[in-house]
Amino acid sequence: MSSSAKKEKVSTYFRPIKAVTVSNIKQMYDIYASYYENTSLDIFLDDLSKKSGVILVSRKADDKIVGFSTQTFFDIKVDGKRVRGIFSGDTIIEQAYWGNNALANTFYRRLIIERIKRPFTPFYWFLISKGYKTYLLLTNNFYNYYPNVNGKDEKYRRITEQYCEQLFPEYFDKDKMLLDFGQSYVRLKGDVAQITPELKATSKHIAFFEKVNPSWRRGTEVPCIGACDYESLFRSIVDVPWKWIKKHMLGTHKPAGLDVAGQGAGQQRSQSWSDAGAGDALEQTKAS
């Protein structure tokens, strides 16, 4: 990435789905189609129509959209209790803007806003991952999440099952804990986010991702959740400043999975905040 592109100023804002314009949609789809196979405008529009809104990233110089993240908010019941969630759909940033924190910061503001609205209702980030970099965002930014290489899954697995059965009943394989949308499903282009033996040897999380989703190359998705709980909030108050000190003052910060992946794939094409190079922007929120 050129330093000028990385420093180019952008604006980010949340727009309810009814306020998304035709021009917005065209620019979003152009970005989307450049990184995915087996897609079409009809597929994109159908998925977009089911979302609550979208975070748009636009270049300040000319208002051109250079990234976006679709969002859905909904409630489910688990063991008779209400649970609130935000589901992240397509989340893409043009390669020239990887490392820009704007989208990540706006997403976290949305998390905080939704958390405050119902402070006593358990709240989770729901996402599905066809690529390991999406999964690393979960492991690098949440203390309590599913699936977890260290186990402790039962509570979070039940919640994951419930949202999959609500959103994707036809495609959810409960035994494998995978979503299989078939051979014609949208998937990453062939040169995006490959898992190499070196990556697996370096990161236990990458190795674990391939273990739970061995068919990721044809587009199967791992359903995941991250708990937006008060335990995590209080832990981050200590951990985030400590990580900054280790990284910028002591020089003792140990690279996390996304850092390792970035070092091993410097010129690799990748498509998104959720499956690509904006991971550094999110990785800052949890100490390693």
Summary of the structure (lengths in Angstrom):
residues: 288
radius of gyration: 18.1
end to end distance: 25.1
largest distance: 52.4
contacts: 913
relative contact order: 0.16
helix: 43%
strand: 23%
